[in-house]
Amino acid sequence: MKRFEYDILFCKVKKQKDYEEMRHALNERGAEGWEVISAEAGDYGYTAFLKREVADRPAEAVT
């Protein structure tokens, strides 16, 4: 069964250059395996909701 973990990333956007910082932050998270599943615009920026699959732990040997 697949398992996931979730994270929330808030990016303050006031100026055009802030979009580049947001892009950089999202690309960093993407390189770590995170995927944006939803994003919302607010008064002060954007909130992105992310998820990534968690690898199953190997079963412990029964003794």
Order of alpha helices (4+ residues) and beta strands (2+ residues): beta-alpha-beta-beta
